[in-house]
Amino acid sequence: MKNKIAYFVSLLITIIGLVSNYSGFFDLDSGVKKFLGISLFIVLGILLIIMLINKYGIFSIIRTGEAIRILGINRIVIGNRNEKLQEKIRNSNEIRIITVSGDNLIKVLKNDIHEALTKKKALIKIIVATKNSEFLEDIENIESPYRKGAITTEIENIERYIKEYQEEAQKVVENPGKIELRFFRTHLRASIILCDNWGWYTFNLPPKRALHCPSIELINKDEGLYEMCSEHFNGVWNYNELRHTTKNIGHLADSAKFKNEYN
């Protein structure tokens, strides 16, 4: 395509030169010459713009930008360090998280989860992998031969973190928010965090851990990616209710039932 445009420009310039010589161009008055010169400049300028658009794929960039807008993608981030995520966690009424284990994530977000439970009295729904499952075994083997059993340990850590966070929240307010934990078997497609109408979508690409994979910040758009993630999360959440995998952390931290379940 680029060769064709270059050939066309060269041909056009040659034709204009020939026509100018044979039509008495240089005998015309200055006003006509100026008009023809400006016209030629405009034509060549348009052709140059077309060449640049073709070379740098500007039309493709415009189409990509429109697709991103329609999907509700606000930005793409490398790495999961995100202060905006922490702000959203602190100020949301409902928080939904699906991830393999979430060990590092839940640990880093401790203060933000505490604020969500005590100030917003948020409902926090977390879905992680089933411990000691074939799904985890496959991921561990891909990540490292030394990771055997490591993710199950991380999930056990999550249960302890949740218990600790709930107990601390109950010391601050009488009726804090609650945390529910459920376990999927094979349903993970990506790590997803949904805070009211805002989302954080992280690609899962073992052997890289999610912490080092690209993430997409989502805003709620009709038929956008946030809406798809929300439907996916709710589908997995409801399916795992049928499997009776729920651990309601809720207001049970001081109860005998809670202590027997987690100790």
C-alpha positions in Angstrom: 0.0 0.0 0.0 2.8 2.4 0.9 4.6 1.7 -2.4 1.4 2.4 -4.3 0.9 5.8 -2.6 4.6 6.8 -3.2 4.2 5.8 -6.9 1.0 7.8 -7.2 2.6 10.9 -5.7 5.6 10.7 -8.0 3.3 10.2 -11.0 1.1 13.1 -10.0 4.1 15.4 -9.6 5.5 14.3 -13.0 2.1 14.9 -14.7 1.8 18.4 -13.1 5.3 19.3 -14.3 4.5 18.2 -17.9 1.2 19.9 -18.0 2.7 23.1 -16.6 5.3 23.2 -19.4 2.9 22.4 -22.2 0.1 24.6 -21.2 2.0 27.8 -20.9 1.9 27.7 -17.1 4.8 30.1 -16.8 3.0 32.6 -19.1 0.0 32.9 -16.8 -0.5 35.9 -14.6 0.6 35.8 -11.0 -2.9 35.4 -9.6 -3.6 32.2 -11.5 -0.2 30.9 -10.7 -0.8 31.5 -7.0 -4.2 29.7 -7.2 -2.7 26.7 -9.0 0.3 26.6 -6.6 -2.0 26.6 -3.5 -4.2 23.9 -5.0 -1.1 21.8 -5.7 0.1 22.3 -2.2 -3.3 21.3 -0.8 -3.4 18.1 -2.9 0.2 17.1 -1.9 -0.6 17.9 1.7 -3.7 15.6 1.6 -1.6 12.8 0.0 1.1 13.2 2.7 -1.5 13.0 5.5 -2.9 9.8 3.9 0.6 8.3 3.8 1.2 9.1 7.4 -2.1 7.7 8.5 -1.3 4.5 6.6 2.2 4.3 8.0 1.3 4.8 11.7 -2.0 3.1 11.6 -4.0 6.1 12.9 -7.3 4.6 11.7 -6.5 1.5 13.6 -5.7 3.5 16.7 -9.0 5.4 16.4 -10.9 2.1 16.0 -9.1 0.6 19.0 -9.9 3.7 21.1 -13.5 3.4 20.3 -13.6 -0.3 21.2 -11.9 0.5 24.5 -14.5 3.3 25.2 -17.4 0.9 24.4 -16.0 -1.8 26.7 -15.6 0.7 29.6 -11.8 0.3 29.8 -10.4 3.3 31.7 -6.7 2.4 31.6 -4.3 -0.5 31.4 -1.7 -1.0 34.1 1.3 -3.2 34.4 1.6 -4.6 37.9 -1.1 -4.6 40.6 0.1 -1.7 42.8 -2.8 0.7 42.6 -3.8 3.4 45.1 -7.1 3.9 43.3 -8.0 0.3 44.1 -7.3 0.9 47.8 -9.5 4.0 47.7 -12.3 2.1 46.0 -12.1 -0.7 48.6 -12.4 1.8 51.5 -15.4 3.6 50.1 -17.6 0.8 48.6 -20.7 -0.8 50.0 -20.2 -4.1 48.1 -16.9 -5.6 47.2 -16.5 -8.8 45.1 -13.2 -10.5 44.7 -12.4 -13.7 42.7 -8.7 -14.8 42.7 -6.6 -17.9 43.0 -5.6 -17.3 46.7 -5.4 -13.5 47.2 -2.8 -14.0 49.9 -0.8 -10.9 49.1 -3.8 -8.9 48.0 -5.9 -9.3 51.2 -2.8 -8.7 53.3 -1.9 -5.4 51.5 -5.5 -4.3 51.7 -5.9 -4.9 55.4 -6.5 -1.3 56.5 -8.8 -0.6 53.5 -10.9 -3.7 54.3 -11.0 -2.5 57.9 -12.4 0.8 56.9 -14.9 -0.8 54.5 -16.2 -3.0 57.3 -16.4 -0.3 60.0 -17.3 2.8 58.1 -19.2 1.6 55.1 -20.4 -1.7 56.8 -19.7 -3.3 53.4 -20.6 -6.7 52.3 -17.4 -8.4 51.0 -17.7 -11.5 48.9 -14.5 -13.5 48.2 -14.1 -16.5 46.0 -10.8 -18.4 46.0 -9.7 -21.8 44.8 -10.5 -25.1 46.5 -7.6 -26.2 48.7 -5.6 -29.2 47.6 -7.4 -29.4 44.2 -6.1 -30.5 40.9 -6.6 -26.9 39.7 -4.1 -25.7 42.3 -1.7 -28.5 41.6 -1.5 -27.6 37.9 -0.8 -23.9 38.7 1.8 -24.8 41.3 3.6 -27.1 38.8 3.6 -24.4 36.1 4.8 -21.7 38.5 7.7 -23.7 40.0 8.5 -27.3 41.1 9.1 -25.9 44.6 5.5 -24.4 44.8 3.8 -27.7 45.7 1.2 -27.1 48.3 2.1 -23.4 48.6 -1.2 -22.0 47.3 -3.2 -24.2 49.7 -1.2 -22.6 52.5 -1.9 -19.2 51.1 -5.6 -19.9 51.1 -5.4 -21.0 54.7 -3.7 -17.7 55.4 -6.6 -15.9 53.8 -9.0 -17.6 56.2 -6.9 -16.4 59.2 -6.7 -12.9 57.8 -10.4 -12.7 57.4 -11.1 -13.9 60.9 -8.6 -11.3 62.2 -10.1 -8.5 60.2 -13.6 -9.3 61.3 -12.7 -9.5 65.0 -10.9 -6.2 64.8 -13.9 -4.6 63.1 -16.2 -5.9 65.8 -14.1 -4.2 68.4 -14.7 -0.8 66.7 -18.4 -0.9 65.8 -21.3 -3.0 67.1 -22.5 -4.2 63.7 -19.7 -4.0 61.1 -20.0 -5.3 57.6 -19.5 -8.9 56.9 -17.2 -11.1 54.8 -18.3 -14.3 53.0 -15.8 -16.7 51.5 -16.5 -19.3 48.9 -14.4 -21.8 46.9 -14.4 -22.5 43.2 -13.0 -25.6 41.5 -12.2 -24.6 37.9 -14.1 -21.4 37.3 -11.1 -18.9 37.4 -10.7 -17.0 34.2 -9.0 -13.9 35.6 -8.5 -12.2 39.0 -11.4 -9.7 39.4 -12.1 -7.1 42.0 -15.5 -5.3 41.7 -16.2 -2.3 44.0 -19.8 -1.1 43.5 -19.6 0.2 39.8 -15.9 0.1 39.4 -13.7 -2.9 38.5 -10.1 -4.1 38.4 -9.4 -7.0 36.0 -6.1 -8.8 36.1 -5.0 -11.4 33.6 -3.9 -14.8 35.0 -1.0 -16.1 32.9 1.0 -18.7 34.8 3.9 -19.2 35.3 3.7 -15.4 36.0 1.8 -14.6 39.2 -1.1 -12.2 39.0 1.0 -9.5 40.8 3.2 -9.2 37.7 0.5 -9.5 35.0 -1.3 -6.6 33.2 -4.5 -5.2 34.8 -7.4 -3.3 33.3 -9.3 -0.6 35.2 -13.0 -0.8 34.4 -15.9 1.6 34.6 -19.5 0.5 34.3 -20.9 0.7 30.8 -23.9 -1.0 29.3 -22.8 -4.3 27.8 -19.2 -3.4 28.7 -16.5 -5.5 30.3 -17.5 -4.5 33.9 -21.0 -5.8 33.3 -19.5 -9.1 31.9 -17.3 -9.5 34.9 -20.2 -8.8 37.3 -22.3 -11.5 35.6 -19.4 -13.9 35.7 -18.8 -13.3 39.4 -22.4 -13.7 40.3 -22.7 -16.9 38.3 -19.7 -18.4 40.0 -20.9 -17.2 43.4 -24.4 -18.6 43.0 -23.0 -21.9 41.6 -20.8 -22.4 44.6 -23.7 -21.7 46.9 -25.2 -24.9 45.5 -22.0 -26.7 46.4 -22.3 -25.5 50.0 -18.8 -24.0 50.0 -19.7 -20.8 51.9 -17.9 -19.6 55.0 -19.9 -16.7 56.5 -17.4 -14.7 58.5 -20.1 -12.2 59.2 -20.8 -11.5 62.8 -19.6 -14.9 64.0 -16.1 -14.0 65.1 -16.9 -14.3 68.8 -19.2 -17.2 68.5 -18.4 -20.8 69.5 -19.4 -21.9 66.0 -16.9 -19.6 64.4 -14.1 -20.6 66.6 -14.7 -24.3 66.1 -14.7 -23.8 62.3 -11.5 -21.8 62.1 -9.4 -22.9 65.0 
